[in-house]
Structures are given as C-alpha cells and as structure tokens.
Amino acid sequence: MHLEAFLEMMSAERGAAVNTLQSYERDLDDLHTFLSQQGVRLTEAGSSDLGSYLSSLSSQGFKPSSQARRLSAMRQFYKFLYAEGLRTDDPTGILDAPKKGRALPKTMGVDEVTKLLTQAEQEAAVEGPDRLQRLRMLVLLEMLYATGMRVSELISLPAKVLDQEGRFLMIRGKGNKERLVPLSHSAISALKTYGRLQAEIAANAKNPAPESPWLFPAASRQGYLPRQVFARDLKDLAIRAGLTPSLISPHVMRHAFASHLLANGADLRVVQELLGHSDISTTQIYTHVLEERLHQLVQTHHPLAKQAKKQD
C-alpha cells in the first residue's frame, strides 16, 4: 500500500519516467522480500536491516553501480515515508554508497613493448617507396613509449620538433599547459632518420607539396595524422609482431610507459608530471604497480622474508 502511494507520488509530483518507476518497484519489491525473510516489515526496517540487505547484494556479486541504484531507491522511499509522517526517522541517512572501484588500465609487459618496437625497427630499416610511412610508425612508437604522451598530443606535434637539440621535448597538453618530457636515445635517433628522409623526399620531388607545419603531415581535415589511422596501423603492426591486436592501442602504450616507470622505482609525483595529470588522484590508478613493487621489495630484502626462504 505504501509502496503504491510512493510510486504514485514519484509519477505525479516528480514526473518520473515509466522505466524509472518500474526500476523502483523491482528494487523495492526485492528489498521487501529480503526483509520479510528476516521477519521485518518494509515500513519498519532500521538502518542495520537495510545495511544487511546491501551486504547480501554484495555477497551475491552485484556490481557497486547496481548496489548504488538499490540504495537510491531505498532513500527515495524512506524519505517519502518520513515526509508523509509515516516514520519519525530516515534509516538510510547513515548508509554509505558502495565504492565504485576504478578499473585497472590495460597495459603491456616490457617483452610485448620490446617485440612491437623491434618489429617497427626492422620494418623501418627496409628500403622502398613507403619507407617514410614505416619510419613514421617507428618514431610514433618510440616517442610514445619514451614520453607517455596522450595520442592527441603526439599526432599534433609541430614540425619544428625536428630542429630541436637535446633530449627534452616541450609538450602542450590539456588546458594549453606545457610540460617538459625527456626523449630516449632511440627516439631521438628514429626522429633524426625520419627527418632526413622527409627532407630527402621533398628535395627530390618533381612537384613538392607545400611545407607542412606538422611533424606527421597527412591529407586530413586537421592536416596531421588522424588518431584512428595511427590506432589501425598499430594493430596491424601488432599482428605482424605476433601480438594480440585487441590488447594494444596508443592509449595502452601510454599506460605501459607509466606502469614500467613505477615498476622500476619512479616516484608517483614524477609520473604525474610526465603524464600531464593535473590531479595526483588520476595517476593513482597505477598504485597497484607500486603495491606489487613494495611486496617484491619486502620479499627480497626483509630479514624475516629471507629467513623464511631459507627454511623452505
């Protein structure tokens, strides 16, 4: 009876959609069934009863998002009972929504990255009319793995990058913020080879194209290599390298850069700066790497861990 009155109020006063009303009804019916089994009436349930219900959802494997939706329905219902004078309290007030765990990013192992780079390097060394395109892929990968740039930052690099000296590169990222990132020796070498071949082709062309302001020029709307083309070519390269293409993308390479740095002792704040994250909380998706490294350090260096190994 009270449930019907609640649904009528949600429809008439709140203008809730039919799907929303059906969802509320299903969720509250499920709660009613659970409470009945505990010998508790729906309108008289306390915070502990509702907390037990949420715990049962968790033990049944309900996702945090599904649990949060059930809690939302409960809150609306018990607020309605309180507002109507049918209860003197709101038992959902002290209940916390389940935390939605952030999914760990896909990443690649060092061996997989090495295979990919080796394949790109071997292909780039082969002479032929499309060598510049193969060299471009090598440069893209070397720079991506050396710097952890966002793919949008990488493909839109200016051509003046070829003129710079030194091992550092200035990147303009989100919010027009600039940051300095180091380049590896192999990235610098690939970049120079790419620049020389680009200049050589332009010098020998009968009808040279206008000079492009972009490092990776293309016949696209923006004038530089589209990210979709890079992603497609990367998957093709992964297949030739004997890797699973569905697990590899430019963004996964960025994650690999961060994970491998942390696994080898880099500070989280340093990785935050290199990735261009404005908030350290964004970088903290990689704390699983730090936790694993800490575990290995303890197992390797702690006296008690060493003693346990000897006894084994």
Disulfide bonds with the S-S distance in Angstrom:
none
